[in-house]
Amino acid sequence: MNAIDYFFENTYRLDKPFLVGKEEINYKDLYSSSLQLAAWINEMVGTDKHIILLSVNNLFFLKVYLAIIKSGNICIPLDPGIERENYKYIHDLTDPKLVFLTREVEKRLELNSDQAWYPDTLPSSAEKNMDEIPGGEFDREKCAEIIFTSGSTGKPKGVMISHKNLISNTSSIVEYLQLTLDDRMLVVLPFYYCYGLSLLHTHLRVGGSIVFNNSFIFLGGVLKSLVDYKCTGFAGVPSHFQILLRKSDSFKQTKFPDLKYVTQAGGKLAPIFIDEFREAHPEVRFVVMYGQTEATARLSWLPPEVYDRRKGSMGKGIPGVELKVVNEKGEPIKPGETGEVIARGDNIMMGYFADEEGTKNAIRNGWLYTGDLGTVDEDGYIYLTARSKEIIKVRGKRISPKEIEAVILALPEVIDCTIEGVEDEIEGEMLKATVTVRKDSIGSLTKDRVIQHCSQHLSLFKVPQVYEFKDDLTISATGKKIKKV
């Protein structure tokens, strides 16, 4: 089954709205227009071709994304703010047959390509019915999309996701979140990011609806959207929750009568923020999740009911996913030991595009080696300690930045904290803390006070020696914090 057929299986005839807000469309019209566009794409280029899509979250993105995958081709959704150099690298690597983009993006990238199609040049209809194309049984093992992530070498890595991967992960997320046609998600995460795409896939599958907000920096607009559009769900990465909780007091004081749950993934959020959220909005379920692009989107979840007993845990594998933490010999670790998190399931990627060696390193004997270090408790709940490449060595001692960041984040004036190693002639490497402080606390939170606070909770060698204070948290479009601008 083609992934798009799966998403629309029970919903393609629905008259109810799928996209709500400034732009709107119902299921029936979205399905119909996607089929027509898919038929046109199929006649233009056939199947199994690479097609790039560059756009913010909007109706244009929705129709084109669904149409590319339905046509049996491979969608490559890219950040519309991508640098020219990275775009050229990906374009040359993948050799796309078509590029769908907005005029603003074309102007910035100076493309002038004869492959380019825009919102105002899309065909309004197609004579051929897409239900007939490509015909027969569809191979679920075929690649549906390539999601590019930042690689350790600096070059973007293309994660190949199959139709089977999309179907499997969508099914699992719908099951553990118990999503229904009454669910409405406020989407602040872009769709070129796997976490954002998972919101699209799951709500399409169950007959729910979504609302776009592409301007998270305007907090008032986010809070207004949650209330005005009666959103039942919100999904964010750590910085979203840090900003909501610490940038101003309005989020804690606003009532959201329709909000049932929030999900958090895209990195570890310090428990202090989750506690603050639960205290401010005890009626809203806070679901901690963990995932990777290489796993389509999601690998584990922590049910809110066990949060107090398993604070700091990323939980256990979602339905259909097997998770283990293993040592260097590949053997499961004992509680308290540290090892690498590995995963197995139908959601694990096909591999990295045009990178055989990278694929072999990441997938071994059917298991995805995530590069995340963690430990387990007696009941099998997993606790992440760090990315293997994030570990800092000071005086020969291995230090996890997350542990120190969590201590500094406990200070109520702090919005965010990043710990990194900086070179020092005597020590070899020293710890530097970059601390983002609420605007009304700049000047009152001093280096001495942070050091005193750290000394009460950390061993002396873990207390940072170098400090930088700022009042602005710089985040990317996906909500990930940008450490160096």
C-alpha positions as CSV (number, residue, x, y, z in Angstrom):
1,M,0.0,0.0,0.0
2,N,1.2,3.5,-0.9
3,A,1.6,5.6,2.3
4,I,-0.8,8.2,1.0
5,D,-3.5,5.5,0.5
6,Y,-3.0,4.5,4.1
7,F,-3.3,8.0,5.5
8,F,-6.5,8.6,3.6
9,E,-7.9,5.1,3.9
10,N,-10.8,6.0,6.2
11,T,-11.0,9.7,5.6
12,Y,-10.9,10.5,1.9
13,R,-14.6,11.1,1.6
14,L,-14.9,13.3,4.7
15,D,-16.5,16.7,4.4
16,K,-14.9,17.9,7.6
17,P,-11.9,20.3,7.6
18,F,-8.4,19.0,7.8
19,L,-6.5,22.3,7.6
20,V,-8.1,25.1,9.7
21,G,-7.0,28.8,10.1
22,K,-5.8,31.3,7.5
23,E,-5.9,28.6,4.9
24,E,-8.6,25.9,5.0
25,I,-9.4,22.7,3.1
26,N,-11.5,19.6,3.9
27,Y,-10.5,16.0,3.4
28,K,-12.4,15.4,0.3
29,D,-10.9,18.4,-1.5
30,L,-7.4,17.7,-0.3
31,Y,-7.6,14.1,-1.4
32,S,-9.0,15.0,-4.8
33,S,-6.5,17.8,-5.6
34,S,-3.6,15.7,-4.4
35,L,-4.7,12.9,-6.8
36,Q,-5.0,15.2,-9.7
37,L,-1.6,16.7,-9.0
38,A,-0.1,13.2,-8.6
39,A,-1.5,12.2,-12.0
40,W,0.1,15.3,-13.6
41,I,3.5,14.6,-11.9
42,N,3.3,11.0,-13.0
43,E,2.8,12.0,-16.6
44,M,5.6,14.6,-16.4
45,V,8.4,12.4,-14.9
46,G,7.0,8.8,-14.4
47,T,7.9,7.2,-11.1
48,D,10.9,6.7,-8.7
49,K,12.3,10.1,-9.4
50,H,13.6,12.7,-6.9
51,I,11.5,15.8,-6.5
52,I,12.4,18.7,-4.2
53,L,9.9,20.7,-2.2
54,L,10.8,24.0,-0.6
55,S,8.1,25.8,1.3
56,V,6.9,26.9,4.7
57,N,3.9,25.0,6.1
58,N,1.0,26.0,3.9
59,L,-1.7,24.5,1.7
60,F,0.8,24.4,-1.3
61,F,3.2,22.2,0.7
62,L,0.3,19.9,1.8
63,K,-0.9,19.3,-1.7
64,V,2.5,18.9,-3.3
65,Y,3.9,16.7,-0.6
66,L,1.0,14.2,-0.7
67,A,1.0,14.3,-4.6
68,I,4.7,13.5,-5.0
69,I,4.5,10.5,-2.7
70,K,1.2,9.3,-4.2
71,S,2.6,9.5,-7.7
72,G,5.2,6.9,-6.8
73,N,8.1,9.4,-6.7
74,I,10.4,10.4,-3.9
75,C,9.8,13.7,-2.0
76,I,12.7,15.7,-0.7
77,P,11.3,18.4,1.6
78,L,13.9,21.0,2.4
79,D,14.1,24.0,4.7
80,P,13.0,27.0,2.6
81,G,15.7,29.0,4.5
82,I,18.4,26.6,3.3
83,E,21.8,28.1,2.4
84,R,22.7,28.2,-1.3
85,E,25.7,26.0,-0.8
86,N,23.7,23.3,1.0
87,Y,21.0,23.5,-1.6
88,K,23.5,23.1,-4.4
89,Y,25.0,20.1,-2.7
90,I,21.7,18.3,-2.2
91,H,20.5,19.2,-5.7
92,D,23.7,17.9,-7.3
93,L,23.6,14.8,-5.1
94,T,20.0,13.8,-5.7
95,D,19.5,15.1,-9.3
96,P,15.8,16.1,-8.9
97,K,13.5,16.0,-12.0
98,L,11.2,18.7,-10.5
99,V,11.5,21.4,-7.9
100,F,8.3,22.8,-6.2
101,L,8.9,26.1,-4.4
102,T,7.6,29.5,-3.6
103,R,8.6,32.6,-5.4
104,E,10.3,34.0,-2.3
105,V,12.6,31.0,-2.0
106,E,13.5,31.1,-5.7
107,K,14.4,34.7,-5.4
108,R,16.7,34.1,-2.4
109,L,18.4,31.1,-3.9
110,E,18.6,32.7,-7.4
111,L,17.5,29.4,-9.0
112,N,16.0,30.3,-12.4
113,S,15.5,26.7,-13.1
114,D,13.4,25.2,-15.9
115,Q,12.5,22.4,-13.4
116,A,10.7,24.8,-11.1
117,W,7.0,24.9,-10.3
118,Y,5.2,27.5,-8.1
119,P,1.9,27.8,-6.3
120,D,0.6,30.0,-9.2
121,T,1.8,27.6,-12.0
122,L,0.4,24.3,-10.6
123,P,-2.1,22.7,-13.0
124,S,-5.7,23.2,-11.7
125,S,-6.8,19.8,-12.8
126,A,-5.7,16.6,-14.6
127,E,-7.8,14.4,-16.9
128,K,-6.3,11.1,-15.7
129,N,-7.5,9.7,-12.4
130,M,-4.6,8.9,-10.1
131,D,-6.3,5.8,-8.8
132,E,-5.2,4.1,-12.0
133,I,-1.5,5.0,-11.6
134,P,0.9,3.3,-11.3
135,G,-1.6,0.4,-11.0
136,G,-1.4,-3.1,-9.4
137,E,0.1,-3.9,-6.1
138,F,2.3,-1.2,-4.6
139,D,5.7,-2.1,-3.1
140,R,5.8,-0.7,0.5
141,E,9.5,-1.2,0.6
142,K,10.0,1.6,-2.0
143,C,11.5,4.9,-0.9
144,A,8.8,7.6,-0.2
145,E,10.9,10.5,0.9
146,I,14.5,11.6,1.8
147,I,14.8,13.8,4.9
148,F,18.1,15.6,5.1
149,T,19.7,16.2,8.5
150,S,23.0,17.8,9.5
151,G,25.8,15.3,9.3
152,S,28.8,15.0,11.6
153,T,31.0,15.8,8.7
154,G,29.2,19.1,8.1
155,K,27.6,17.7,4.9
156,P,23.8,17.0,5.1
157,K,22.9,13.4,5.4
158,G,19.9,12.1,3.4
159,V,17.7,9.7,5.4
160,M,15.7,7.4,3.1
161,I,12.3,6.7,4.5
162,S,10.1,4.0,2.8
163,H,6.3,3.8,2.6
164,K,6.5,0.9,5.1
165,N,8.4,3.2,7.5
166,L,5.8,5.9,7.3
167,I,2.9,3.5,7.7
168,S,4.5,1.7,10.7
169,N,5.5,4.8,12.6
170,T,2.1,6.5,12.0
171,S,0.2,3.5,13.2
172,S,2.3,3.3,16.4
173,I,2.0,7.0,17.3
174,V,-1.8,6.9,16.7
175,E,-2.0,3.9,19.0
176,Y,-0.1,5.1,22.0
177,L,-1.4,8.7,21.9
178,Q,-4.9,7.3,21.2
179,L,-5.6,9.9,18.6
180,T,-9.2,10.3,17.2
181,L,-11.1,12.4,14.7
182,D,-11.7,14.9,17.5
183,D,-8.0,15.8,17.8
184,R,-6.8,19.2,16.5
185,M,-3.1,19.9,16.6
186,L,-1.4,23.3,16.6
187,V,1.6,22.8,14.3
188,V,4.6,25.1,15.0
189,L,7.1,22.5,13.7
190,P,8.1,22.7,10.0
191,F,7.2,19.8,7.7
192,Y,10.8,19.3,6.4
193,Y,11.5,18.0,9.9
194,C,10.4,14.4,10.8
195,Y,8.7,15.4,14.0
196,G,6.5,18.0,12.1
197,L,5.7,15.5,9.4
198,S,4.5,12.9,12.0
199,L,1.8,15.4,13.1
200,L,0.6,15.6,9.5
201,H,0.6,11.8,9.0
202,T,-1.1,10.9,12.2
203,H,-3.9,13.5,12.0
204,L,-4.6,12.6,8.4
205,R,-4.9,8.9,9.4
206,V,-7.5,9.5,12.2
207,G,-9.6,12.2,10.6
208,G,-8.4,15.0,12.9
209,S,-7.4,18.5,11.9
210,I,-4.4,20.8,12.1
211,V,-3.7,24.5,12.5
212,F,-0.5,26.2,11.2
213,N,1.4,28.8,13.2
214,N,4.7,29.6,11.5
215,S,5.7,32.4,13.9
216,F,6.5,30.9,17.2
217,I,8.6,33.9,18.2
218,F,5.3,35.8,18.6
219,L,4.1,34.0,21.8
220,G,0.9,35.9,21.9
221,G,-0.2,34.5,18.6
222,V,0.6,31.0,19.6
223,L,-1.5,31.3,22.8
224,K,-4.3,32.9,20.8
225,S,-4.3,30.1,18.2
226,L,-4.5,27.4,20.9
227,V,-7.6,29.1,22.4
228,D,-9.3,30.5,19.3
229,Y,-9.0,27.3,17.2
230,K,-9.8,25.0,20.2
231,C,-6.6,23.0,19.8
232,T,-6.5,19.7,21.7
233,G,-2.8,19.1,21.1
234,F,0.5,20.9,20.9
235,A,3.9,19.5,19.9
236,G,7.2,21.1,20.7
237,V,11.0,20.6,21.1
238,P,12.7,21.7,24.4
239,S,13.3,25.3,23.4
240,H,9.5,25.8,22.7
241,F,8.7,24.8,26.3
242,Q,11.6,26.7,27.8
243,I,10.4,29.9,26.0
244,L,6.7,29.3,26.9
245,L,7.5,28.8,30.5
246,R,10.2,31.3,31.2
247,K,10.0,34.1,28.6
248,S,6.9,35.5,30.1
249,D,4.2,34.6,32.7
250,S,1.3,34.6,30.2
251,F,1.5,31.0,29.2
252,K,1.3,29.8,32.9
253,Q,-1.6,32.2,33.6
254,T,-3.7,31.5,30.4
255,K,-6.4,28.8,30.5
256,F,-6.6,26.4,27.5
257,P,-10.1,24.8,27.9
258,D,-9.6,22.4,24.9
259,L,-6.0,21.4,25.3
260,K,-5.8,17.7,26.3
261,Y,-2.1,16.9,25.8
262,V,1.3,18.1,24.7
263,T,4.2,16.1,23.3
264,Q,7.9,16.9,23.6
265,A,10.7,15.4,21.5
266,G,13.7,16.7,19.6
267,G,16.1,16.5,22.6
268,K,16.0,16.1,26.3
269,L,14.0,18.7,28.2
270,A,15.2,19.2,31.8
271,P,12.6,17.8,34.3
272,I,12.4,21.2,36.0
273,F,10.5,22.6,33.0
274,I,8.2,19.6,32.8
275,D,7.4,20.0,36.5
276,E,6.7,23.7,35.9
277,F,4.3,22.8,33.0
278,R,2.5,20.2,35.0
279,E,2.1,22.5,38.0
280,A,0.7,25.3,35.8
281,H,-1.6,23.1,33.7
282,P,-2.3,19.9,35.7
283,E,-5.2,19.0,33.5
284,V,-3.0,18.7,30.4
285,R,-1.2,15.4,29.8
286,F,2.6,16.0,29.2
287,V,4.0,13.2,27.0
288,V,7.8,12.9,26.9
289,M,9.0,11.2,23.6
290,Y,12.3,10.3,22.0
291,G,13.0,9.7,18.3
292,Q,15.3,10.2,15.4
293,T,14.9,11.0,11.7
294,E,16.5,7.6,11.1
295,A,13.5,6.0,12.8
296,T,11.0,7.9,10.7
297,A,10.1,10.0,13.7
298,R,9.5,8.2,17.0
299,L,11.2,5.5,19.0
300,S,10.0,5.7,22.6
301,W,7.4,7.4,24.9
302,L,6.9,7.9,28.6
303,P,3.2,7.7,29.7
304,P,2.3,10.7,31.9
305,E,1.0,8.4,34.5
306,V,4.5,7.1,35.3
307,Y,6.3,10.4,35.0
308,D,6.7,11.0,38.7
309,R,8.3,7.6,39.3
310,R,10.5,7.7,36.2
311,K,11.5,11.4,36.1
312,G,14.2,12.0,33.5
313,S,13.4,8.9,31.5
314,M,12.6,8.8,27.8
315,G,10.4,5.8,28.5
316,K,10.2,2.5,26.6
317,G,9.8,1.6,22.9
318,I,6.5,2.6,21.2
319,P,4.3,-0.3,19.8
320,G,6.3,-2.2,17.2
321,V,9.7,-0.9,18.3
322,E,12.3,-2.9,20.2
323,L,14.8,-0.8,22.2
324,K,18.0,-2.0,24.0
325,V,21.0,-0.3,25.6
326,V,24.2,-2.2,24.8
327,N,27.9,-2.1,25.7
328,E,30.7,-2.0,23.2
329,K,30.4,-5.8,22.7
330,G,26.7,-5.4,21.8
331,E,25.6,-7.0,25.1
332,P,22.6,-5.5,27.1
333,I,23.9,-3.4,30.0
334,K,22.9,-3.8,33.6
335,P,21.0,-1.1,35.5
336,G,23.4,1.7,36.3
337,E,25.8,1.0,33.5
338,T,26.1,3.2,30.4
339,G,25.8,2.0,26.8
340,E,24.4,3.0,23.4
341,V,20.7,3.0,22.6
342,I,19.9,0.7,19.7
343,A,16.5,0.1,18.0
344,R,14.7,-2.3,15.7
345,G,11.4,-2.2,14.0
346,D,9.5,-1.5,10.7
347,N,10.1,2.3,11.2
348,I,13.9,2.1,10.8
349,M,15.2,3.9,7.7
350,M,16.3,2.2,4.5
351,G,19.7,3.9,4.9
352,Y,21.5,7.1,4.0
353,F,21.2,8.2,0.4
354,A,24.5,7.6,-1.5
355,D,26.3,6.8,1.7
356,E,27.0,3.0,1.9
357,E,29.6,3.4,4.7
358,G,27.4,5.6,6.8
359,T,24.5,3.2,6.4
360,K,26.7,0.2,7.5
361,N,27.8,2.1,10.6
362,A,24.3,3.1,11.6
363,I,22.5,-0.2,10.8
364,R,24.1,-3.3,12.0
365,N,22.4,-6.7,12.0
366,G,19.1,-5.0,11.6
367,W,19.6,-2.7,14.5
368,L,19.8,1.1,14.3
369,Y,22.7,2.4,16.4
370,T,21.4,5.8,17.5
371,G,24.7,7.3,18.8
372,D,22.8,8.2,22.0
373,L,24.3,7.1,25.3
374,G,22.0,6.0,28.1
375,T,21.3,3.7,31.1
376,V,18.4,1.6,32.3
377,D,16.6,1.0,35.5
378,E,15.4,-2.3,36.9
379,D,12.1,-2.1,35.0
380,G,13.7,-1.4,31.6
381,Y,13.0,2.4,31.4
382,I,15.8,4.1,29.5
383,Y,17.5,7.3,30.6
384,L,19.6,9.3,28.1
385,T,22.9,10.6,29.4
386,A,24.4,12.3,26.2
387,R,25.1,12.0,22.5
388,S,28.3,10.0,22.2
389,K,29.9,12.9,20.4
390,E,28.8,15.4,23.0
391,I,30.8,13.9,25.9
392,I,33.4,16.4,27.1
393,K,36.7,15.3,28.6
394,V,38.2,17.5,31.4
395,R,41.4,16.3,33.1
396,G,40.8,12.9,31.7
397,K,37.3,12.7,33.2
398,R,34.3,12.2,30.9
399,I,31.5,14.8,31.6
400,S,28.0,14.8,30.2
401,P,26.9,18.4,29.4
402,K,23.2,17.6,30.1
403,E,23.9,16.9,33.8
404,I,25.4,20.4,34.3
405,E,22.8,22.1,32.1
406,A,20.0,20.6,34.2
407,V,21.5,22.0,37.4
408,I,21.8,25.6,36.0
409,L,18.3,25.4,34.4
410,A,16.9,24.9,38.0
411,L,17.6,28.6,38.6
412,P,14.2,30.4,37.9
413,E,15.8,33.3,36.0
414,V,17.3,31.0,33.4
415,I,15.6,30.2,30.1
416,D,18.3,28.1,28.6
417,C,21.9,26.8,29.2
418,T,24.5,25.3,26.9
419,I,27.6,23.6,28.2
420,E,30.6,23.1,25.9
421,G,34.3,22.4,26.1
422,V,36.7,25.3,25.3
423,E,40.4,25.0,24.8
424,D,42.7,26.1,27.7
425,E,46.5,26.2,27.7
426,I,46.8,24.7,31.2
427,E,43.7,22.6,31.6
428,G,43.5,21.4,28.0
429,E,39.8,21.8,28.0
430,M,37.6,23.9,30.3
431,L,33.8,24.0,30.7
432,K,32.0,27.0,29.4
433,A,28.3,27.8,30.3
434,T,26.3,30.0,27.9
435,V,23.3,31.1,30.0
436,T,20.2,32.7,28.5
437,V,18.5,34.8,31.2
438,R,15.1,36.4,31.4
439,K,15.3,40.1,30.3
440,D,14.2,41.3,33.8
441,S,17.0,39.3,35.4
442,I,19.9,40.4,33.4
443,G,22.5,41.9,35.8
444,S,20.9,40.3,38.9
445,L,22.1,36.8,38.0
446,T,25.8,36.8,38.4
447,K,28.6,34.4,37.7
448,D,29.4,34.0,41.4
449,R,25.8,33.0,42.1
450,V,25.7,30.4,39.4
451,I,29.0,29.0,40.6
452,Q,27.7,28.8,44.2
453,H,24.6,27.1,43.0
454,C,26.5,24.6,40.9
455,S,28.9,23.8,43.8
456,Q,26.0,22.7,45.9
457,H,24.8,20.2,43.3
458,L,27.9,19.1,41.3
459,S,31.4,17.7,41.9
460,L,34.0,20.5,41.7
461,F,35.4,19.3,38.3
462,K,31.9,19.6,36.8
463,V,31.5,23.3,37.8
464,P,32.0,25.5,34.7
465,Q,34.8,28.1,34.9
466,V,33.8,30.3,31.9
467,Y,30.5,32.0,31.6
468,E,28.6,34.0,28.9
469,F,25.2,35.6,29.8
470,K,22.7,36.7,27.2
471,D,19.0,37.6,27.1
472,D,18.0,36.1,23.7
473,L,17.6,32.5,22.8
474,T,18.4,31.9,19.1
475,I,16.4,29.0,17.7
476,S,16.2,27.5,14.2
477,A,12.9,27.0,12.3
478,T,12.6,23.5,13.8
479,G,12.9,25.0,17.3
480,K,16.4,23.6,17.9
481,K,18.7,26.1,19.6
482,I,21.5,27.6,17.5
483,K,24.6,27.5,19.6
484,K,26.8,29.6,17.4
485,V,25.5,32.3,15.1
